Amino acid sequence: MHSNKHIIVLHGKIKEGAGKDEEDTLVQAAVVSESLLRLGFTTETVEVDLNLDSLRTKLSSSKPLAVFYLVEAIEGMGRYITIPALVLDELGIPYTGNSSDAITLTSSKTMAKLILNGKGLPTPRSCSAQDALKNPSSAPMPCIIKHSIEHASIGLSQDSVVFTQEKLIAKLESLSPADRELFFLEEFIDGREFNISVLETQNSPIVLPHAEILFNGYGNERIKIVDYSAKWDEGSYAFSNTPR
């Protein structure tokens, strides 16, 4: 049915009421599709949910040359990010970005830290939320409380950085027991923030020009972090004052 220049742009199904971080996927999908069309490919945008039989049927009938992988969450949950890649592996369909193994490893901040540390690359001191609640003195202070799997600064706010054990305990006790299993603490290091991208090539990695996040007007009353508001809340002070 399709020529061998047919590419599927795959992303998670965006439900009504989804956050700005999920809605941004639709913008990405549109830009990617337009670029592929200009390059002479035919494209088809496919949304994926947990109905994997439907995904298999769609992929098998379309017979794409490749899949442009934009899956960042399914059912609003980042922990499912690898599932469509595993289906593509099963069907033998190539896709952009990392392999399913790499997606699994890098989507977990705690697992990525273990790998980096194992290679001799230092990362900030850390511990699980559960361990910190059992023994607050084991927590590196000051610390930032993060979700171990979710990306796009989901769950991050100015209140995520704590400077005392008392505030740390209060913050952790406010989490549900299920969330405590998914959050961890990392030593908060105050300083400059950079975005650095690396592209893999056949010869060697290419490091793209780095960009610095500026914190305009941030005084002592504001923590210099790119939290959810800074990324997605266009009406917030943080969004307007953290240019890249």
N, C-alpha and C positions, 0 to 999 in steps of 0.2 A: 504493500500500500504506500509506504513512504520510501523516499530515496535513501541512500546510505549517508545522507547529510542531515538526517533528522535527529534532533537533540531534544530530550525532555528536560525541562526545568522543574526540579522537584523541591517542594517545600512542605512543611507541616500545615495541616488544615487550620485556618484561623477562624476561631469561633467568635460569635457576637460577644462583645464586651471584653475582648482580649486587650492586653496592655499595649502601650505604644511600642515596646520592644518587639512584640510579635507582629504588629501591624507593619513594622519597618521591613519585614520579610517580603511583603507584597511590592514595596518599592524596589527592593533588590531584584525580585523576579522580573519586574517590568523592564528594568535597565538591562539585565542580562539578556532577555529575549530580544530587545531592540538591537543590542550589539551583535548578537548571533545572526539576526536577519540581515544586518548590514554586511556581515562576512559571508553571506550566501547560504546559510543553513536554514532549514525549516525548523520551527520550534513548536513545542506544546507544553503548556504549564499544567502540572499535575499536583494536586494536594494529597497528602498522605495522612492517614490516621492509623488506628490500631487494627483496622480491617486489612490484614496483610494478604488475604486471598484476593481481595479487590486489587491491591497493588500488583500482585503477581500477574493477574489477568491483564491488567492495563499494560504492563511492561512487555508481556509476551505478545500481545496483539500489535503494539506499536513498533516493536523491533527497532529501538533507537540505536543510532551509532554510539551514543554515550548519554550519560545523565549529568546535568549540571546540578550539583548537590548543594541545596540551600536549606537543608533540614537543620533547624536549630532547636526545635522542641516539637513534641507531639502531645496533644491533649494538654498543652500548656506546661509540659514537664520536660526539662532538659535531660533527665536521666534516660529518656527514650531515644536520644539523638542517634544512637548507633544502629537501631533496629532496621531502618530502611537500607542502610549500607550492607548489612548482613544479607538482606534479600537480594540486593544487586550482586553480591558475591556468589550467592547460590545460583543465580541465573546467568552468571558470567558476563554481566554488562559493565563496562568500564564507567567510572564516574570521577568527577573532579575532586580535588582536595585530598585529604588524608585517607589512608586505608581504614577499614573498620577497626583494626587493632589500635591504630594511632588515635582514632576518634575516642575509643573507650578510655585509653590511658590519659589523654590530654583533657578530656571533659571533666575529669575528677582532679580538683586542685590538690587534694591530699596525696593522691597517687602520683601526680606529676612531681610534687615536692620530693617524694621518696626516690623517684628516678633521678632527679637533678642532684639530690644529696648523694646518691649512690655513685654518681659520676664526678663527685668532688666539687660540684657547684653549690655555693652557699645559698640558702634561702632563709627568710626570717624564722626565728624559733616559733613553734606552734604546739598546740595540743587540742584534743577533741573537746567539744562543749561538755560532754558527759564527765570527762576526767576533771575539767576545770570546776564543775559544779561539786564534784566529790571532794576535790582538794584545791580550793582557790589559790593557795600559795604556789601551786605548780604552774599557774598561768603566767606567760610572759607579759609584763606590764611596761608601758601601756600597750593595749592590744586592740585589734580590729576583729570583729566577729563576722564571719563570712559563711555563706552557703557553700558546701563543698562541691556541688555539681552545677547549680544554676549559674548562668552567665548574664551578660548585659547589666551588671550591677543590681540584679534582682535581690531585694532584701537589704540593700546597702543604703544607709542614711547617715546623717551626722551623729545619730545616737549609736551607731555601730562601733564607734571608737570610744573606749572607756579607759579611764586613768586610775581608778581605784577598785579594790576588790569588792567593796560594798556595791558599787554600781554594776560591776560585772555580775555578781550573784543575782541582783535584781533583774538584769537584762536576760540572763539565762533562765531564770525561773519564769519569766514571761513567755518563754517558748513552750510549745506543746511538747510532750514526750517524744513524739515522732520527729519533730523538727530538731530536737536536741541531738538526734542520731545523725542529722545531715549537716549540722553547723560545726565549724571549728574556729579556733582562735589563732591569730597570727600576731606576732610582735608588730606593733605599729611603728613604722619608720617615717618620720616627718622629713620631707624633702621635695625635690623636683620630680615631676612625673613625665615620662616619655612614652610615646607609642613607637614601637619598632617592629617592622614587618620583614619577614624573610621569605624569599621565593626559592623553591628547589629547582635546579636545572640539571641537565645530564652531566655537567662537569663539576659544578660546585654550587653551594648556596649563594644567593645574592641578597645582601642586606640593603633594603631600600632606605632612602633618606629618612632620618628619624624626625618626629614631630614632638614638640613639647606642649603639654597642657599648661596654660597660664591660669592662675587663680587671682583674677583682678579683684581688688577690694576686699580680699580675705584677710581679716585681722585675726587677733588672738581668739576671737569669739567663734570663728569658723574653722573647722578641720579641713585641711587641704586634701580632699579625696574627690574622685569623680563618682558620686553616688548615683542612685536611680534618677533623682531630680535633675542632676547635671546632664544626664544623657537624654532624658525623655520628656521632662516637664517643661515645655517651651515657655510657660508663663512664670517660671521660678527664677529667683535670683541666681541660683547656681547655674542654670542653663545659659543665662545671658552673660555670665562672668567667668566662664571656663572655656575660652576659645582654644582651638587646637592649632 
